[in-house]
């Protein structure tokens, strides 16, 4: 009887540990996404600067790299490297997902933004600096090639 009780407790502990590990992974991801979005929002209005990776000026991938870096996640420097080497593709967007854009569906990504929910994304725009815009924006929507979750 004691052996059965010990076995049952061991199984329960294993299941509980697995559940907490999964929940912990999701909580950790949610933290990075929330923190990265907060950092990006704190930089609204920062001017666009080609190659910029600081609050003195950002390009699109510089803003994403900086925002996730402040949240504790290291990302590559360019939109294309982020697209090809990090995360996994998603079909349904969640806040914190990276959205990628290219001139054509067959082109390498040349722009990246962070999805912030409610059909909006935050990005460094070459004409307006760091802004929030809709994912349905008539300029960006036809250039959208996919999203990845980090």
Secondary structure as GFF3:
##gff-version 3
##sequence-region A 1 150
A	DSSP	alpha_helix	2	42	.	.	.	ID=ss1
A	DSSP	beta_strand	53	54	.	.	.	ID=ss2
A	DSSP	beta_strand	57	58	.	.	.	ID=ss3
A	DSSP	alpha_helix	60	70	.	.	.	ID=ss4
A	DSSP	alpha_helix	79	85	.	.	.	ID=ss5
A	DSSP	beta_strand	88	90	.	.	.	ID=ss6
A	DSSP	beta_strand	98	101	.	.	.	ID=ss7
A	DSSP	beta_strand	111	117	.	.	.	ID=ss8
A	DSSP	beta_strand	120	125	.	.	.	ID=ss9
A	DSSP	beta_strand	129	134	.	.	.	ID=ss10
A	DSSP	three_ten_helix	141	143	.	.	.	ID=ss11
A	DSSP	beta_strand	144	149	.	.	.	ID=ss12
###
